[in-house]
Amino acid sequence: MTARGVPEVPDGGQTLRVSTIPGAMGTIDPRRLQEIKGAASAFIDEHGPGTVVLDCVDALTLHVGVERVLRVIDDLHEEVAMRNAVLVVFVDPQRTNPRTVAWLARELDPIPQGALEPGVEDRLVA
């Protein structure tokens, strides 16, 4: 799930774009947080355990506020964990609310540093 342009995804993957553009195919309105959790659940049900990537924390926070975004990430984290999947959350610490960054760092396990491409760690919280 991303607020950026739709990137290339590996075979078996899907991209959902978080956008306020009405009627755009493959998009979820950032104000409808429960749809994000539902989309992740549907993806895991269809494809089996895998990885759910959330790369739209800034857009979600802009539209619904920090508290609601943190609650949905917590719910999403629990949902994917119960289904033996993995949740990866990307944020830009310079553009994201410091409270959100601190909560993510505290609540989610960081990706091991050896698993990262050079330069990626600048944008990675968990």
SEKELO-23298 format. One record per residue (C-alpha): residue number from 1; x, y, z. Coordinates in pm, 1 decimal. Layout:
REM SEKELO-23298
@seq:NUM	px:X	py:Y	pz:Z
...
***
This chain:
REM SEKELO-23298
@seq:1	px:0.0	py:0.0	pz:0.0
@seq:2	px:149.9	py:327.5	pz:-109.6
@seq:3	px:63.8	py:690.4	pz:-171.1
@seq:4	px:329.1	py:713.1	pz:-442.5
@seq:5	px:289.8	py:621.2	pz:-805.8
@seq:6	px:225.8	py:252.4	pz:-853.0
@seq:7	px:564.3	py:77.7	pz:-846.6
@seq:8	px:652.1	py:-245.1	pz:-1019.4
@seq:9	px:559.5	py:-540.2	pz:-799.1
@seq:10	px:696.0	py:-894.2	pz:-801.7
@seq:11	px:488.8	py:-1184.1	pz:-934.9
@seq:12	px:211.4	py:-1269.9	pz:-691.9
@seq:13	px:211.8	py:-919.9	pz:-545.3
@seq:14	px:-43.0	py:-643.2	pz:-557.5
@seq:15	px:-23.9	py:-268.3	pz:-513.5
@seq:16	px:-299.3	py:-59.9	pz:-364.5
@seq:17	px:-260.9	py:313.0	pz:-391.4
@seq:18	px:-386.9	py:532.9	pz:-111.0
@seq:19	px:-548.2	py:831.8	pz:-279.4
@seq:20	px:-842.1	py:1069.0	pz:-250.8
@seq:21	px:-902.9	py:1051.2	pz:-627.2
@seq:22	px:-1256.8	py:911.1	pz:-648.6
@seq:23	px:-1318.7	py:606.4	pz:-863.2
@seq:24	px:-956.2	py:540.7	pz:-949.8
@seq:25	px:-897.9	py:169.7	pz:-1000.5
@seq:26	px:-687.8	py:-3.5	pz:-734.1
@seq:27	px:-710.5	py:278.3	pz:-480.9
@seq:28	px:-824.2	py:313.3	pz:-121.5
@seq:29	px:-935.7	py:644.7	pz:26.0
@seq:30	px:-698.1	py:733.7	pz:314.2
@seq:31	px:-997.5	py:839.6	pz:524.8
@seq:32	px:-1134.4	py:483.5	pz:515.4
@seq:33	px:-881.5	py:310.4	pz:737.3
@seq:34	px:-1083.5	py:-7.7	pz:786.7
@seq:35	px:-1060.4	py:-73.2	pz:412.4
@seq:36	px:-681.3	py:-82.4	pz:444.9
@seq:37	px:-701.1	py:-354.2	pz:707.9
@seq:38	px:-960.0	py:-539.4	pz:498.4
@seq:39	px:-742.2	py:-518.4	pz:187.4
@seq:40	px:-445.0	py:-662.2	pz:376.5
@seq:41	px:-659.4	py:-946.6	pz:512.3
@seq:42	px:-799.5	py:-1022.5	pz:167.2
@seq:43	px:-448.6	py:-1025.7	pz:17.1
@seq:44	px:-323.8	py:-1271.7	pz:280.4
@seq:45	px:-634.6	py:-1489.2	pz:239.8
@seq:46	px:-583.2	py:-1501.2	pz:-136.5
@seq:47	px:-204.1	py:-1539.1	pz:-151.1
@seq:48	px:-118.8	py:-1702.5	pz:180.8
@seq:49	px:131.3	py:-1573.3	pz:433.6
@seq:50	px:356.7	py:-1311.6	pz:287.8
@seq:51	px:455.1	py:-951.0	pz:338.3
@seq:52	px:228.7	py:-648.6	pz:364.8
@seq:53	px:415.2	py:-324.7	pz:297.9
@seq:54	px:270.0	py:1.9	pz:422.7
@seq:55	px:439.0	py:298.2	pz:255.6
@seq:56	px:175.7	py:566.7	pz:309.5
@seq:57	px:190.8	py:664.8	pz:677.1
@seq:58	px:235.1	py:1034.6	pz:590.3
@seq:59	px:-72.7	py:1041.7	pz:367.0
@seq:60	px:-283.3	py:857.5	pz:622.7
@seq:61	px:-173.0	py:1090.1	pz:903.9
@seq:62	px:-250.2	py:1394.3	pz:692.8
@seq:63	px:-608.7	py:1281.1	pz:637.4
@seq:64	px:-708.2	py:1117.4	pz:966.8
@seq:65	px:-453.3	py:1215.2	pz:1233.2
@seq:66	px:-177.4	py:1043.4	pz:1426.7
@seq:67	px:-391.1	py:857.5	pz:1681.2
@seq:68	px:-614.1	py:688.8	pz:1424.7
@seq:69	px:-316.1	py:591.6	pz:1208.0
@seq:70	px:-133.5	py:439.7	pz:1504.2
@seq:71	px:-444.7	py:239.3	pz:1597.6
@seq:72	px:-485.1	py:104.9	pz:1244.5
@seq:73	px:-115.4	py:11.3	pz:1223.2
@seq:74	px:-149.1	py:-169.3	pz:1555.6
@seq:75	px:-459.3	py:-353.4	pz:1428.6
@seq:76	px:-287.3	py:-431.9	pz:1099.1
@seq:77	px:21.5	py:-559.7	pz:1279.5
@seq:78	px:-195.3	py:-791.4	pz:1489.4
@seq:79	px:-392.3	py:-906.6	pz:1185.5
@seq:80	px:-85.1	py:-1003.1	pz:981.9
@seq:81	px:84.4	py:-1165.3	pz:1281.9
@seq:82	px:-219.8	py:-1388.0	pz:1342.8
@seq:83	px:-196.8	py:-1500.9	pz:979.3
@seq:84	px:179.4	py:-1572.7	pz:992.8
@seq:85	px:252.4	py:-1282.3	pz:761.0
@seq:86	px:490.5	py:-987.2	pz:798.4
@seq:87	px:413.3	py:-616.6	pz:817.0
@seq:88	px:677.7	py:-374.1	pz:691.0
@seq:89	px:621.0	py:-2.1	pz:752.9
@seq:90	px:831.5	py:253.3	pz:565.9
@seq:91	px:843.4	py:615.7	pz:678.2
@seq:92	px:1056.6	py:918.2	pz:607.4
@seq:93	px:1163.8	py:1032.8	pz:956.0
@seq:94	px:1210.0	py:1388.7	pz:828.8
@seq:95	px:853.5	py:1410.9	pz:693.1
@seq:96	px:672.4	py:1199.2	pz:949.6
@seq:97	px:542.8	py:1319.6	pz:1284.0
@seq:98	px:814.1	py:1243.9	pz:1546.3
@seq:99	px:553.1	py:1085.9	pz:1773.9
@seq:100	px:458.4	py:842.2	pz:1497.9
@seq:101	px:823.7	py:754.5	pz:1431.3
@seq:102	px:888.5	py:696.1	pz:1803.7
@seq:103	px:580.1	py:474.8	pz:1837.9
@seq:104	px:673.2	py:267.9	pz:1530.8
@seq:105	px:1029.5	py:223.1	pz:1654.9
@seq:106	px:901.3	py:111.0	pz:1995.2
@seq:107	px:616.7	py:-116.0	pz:1882.4
@seq:108	px:755.8	py:-283.0	pz:1569.3
@seq:109	px:1071.9	py:-488.2	pz:1531.3
@seq:110	px:1339.8	py:-324.9	pz:1316.7
@seq:111	px:1463.8	py:-503.0	pz:1006.8
@seq:112	px:1816.9	py:-636.7	pz:1066.9
@seq:113	px:2075.0	py:-392.4	pz:932.4
@seq:114	px:2246.6	py:-662.2	pz:722.9
@seq:115	px:1924.7	py:-713.5	pz:525.9
@seq:116	px:1915.1	py:-357.6	pz:394.9
@seq:117	px:2038.3	py:-207.9	pz:69.5
@seq:118	px:2283.8	py:80.7	pz:118.7
@seq:119	px:2093.3	py:405.4	pz:182.5
@seq:120	px:1762.6	py:237.8	pz:265.1
@seq:121	px:1821.5	py:260.2	pz:641.3
@seq:122	px:1775.5	py:639.0	pz:618.6
@seq:123	px:1405.5	py:582.5	pz:549.6
@seq:124	px:1345.1	py:269.1	pz:749.8
@seq:125	px:1189.7	py:255.4	pz:1094.1
@seq:126	px:1051.5	py:-95.8	pz:1106.0
***
